[in-house]
Amino acid sequence: MDGGTLYSMYSIGELARRTGLTVKTIRLYSDRGLVPPADRTPAGYRRYGPDAVARLALVRTLRELGLGLDTIRRVLDRDLPLGRVAAEHAAALDVQIGILRLRRAVLVAAAGREATFEEMERMHQLATLSEAERRRLIDDFLGAVFGGAADRTGPAAAALRSLTPELPDRPTEEQVTAWVELAELSLDPDFRARMRGLADEHAGTRSAGAAVPPRPDVVAVTRDVVAAAVSSGVDPRSLQAEAVVARLTAACAATVGRPDDAELRAWLVRHLATVNDPCRDRYGRLLALINGWPAPDPLTPVIEWAVEALSTGAAR
């Protein structure tokens, strides 16, 4: 080794100063074959060539990305293509990110409600259910609401799909949190009973023998007719509301096949009061968030407006 070559080489201390790594770390990398010394001094001290700085920079980057030393050595020695290693590691990170997202969602939800240990454990279990387990949970809920098993191959398939949450493969934290809340809601016996009552009430407005989950017929008509009045701030007790009520009763009469009379108005008041449940709106909001659908307009304000307007008109 001539003097010029020796002068262009670095000691391990000089490498440490140039790279910001500790001498101990560089010695470890050197011992593992990641940055082998180009030569040694007569006294046995390691000397490294100019490429060692760039090589150490790459090693540090790959380590910060989570690659193991053996894998890094094989990449540096060109035994493994860097692109393939990067792709495989990115896929592994996706899995870890998904797990961390689930954990964070559970912790945020638990902190927001000051959950007990038991509640947090249940939330964690719900967040980590497999796709098949999530489907079984929702099928059980829909079966309890509409009676029997949730048959997704029959005439009710489209209606059932419209009520089924589909958590994506890479959900956001908000979607995970929404899923946990919706799953808890669907497991609540009181909520199931109320939803079954709503389904039965809706079914009563359909023709006999209809074997599909009921459409929101009268409720949908009420929403379509009344929503504009609610958003415009029309007072349900005002004379201005009477025209809206007239359109509402005419449309509902046509929907259920009954005369547009005082008896229909009294029935509408009872029916809408019965089906008015804020938890249904909550389920709809969570469902839309999970499935990436536009947020639905809440039905509760519309129904409450209609009930008050109908009641006021009947009292005049």
Secondary structure, 3 states (H helix, E strand, C coil): CCHHHHHCCECHHHHHHHHCCCHHHHHHHHHCCCCCCCEECCCCCEEECCHHHHHHHHHHHHHHCCCCHHHHHHHHCCCCCHHHHHHHHHHHHHHHHHHHHHHHHHHHHHHHHCCCHHHHHHHHHHHCCCHHHHHHHHHHHHHHHHCCCCCCCCCCHHHHHCCCCCCCCCCCHHHHHHHHHHHHHHHCHHHHHHHHHHHHHHHCCCCCCCCCCCCCHHHHHHHHHHHHHHHHCCCCCCCHHHHHHHHHHHHHHHHHCCCCCHHHHHHHHHHHHHHCCHHHHHHHHHHHHHHCCCCCCCCHHHHHHHHHHHHHHHHC
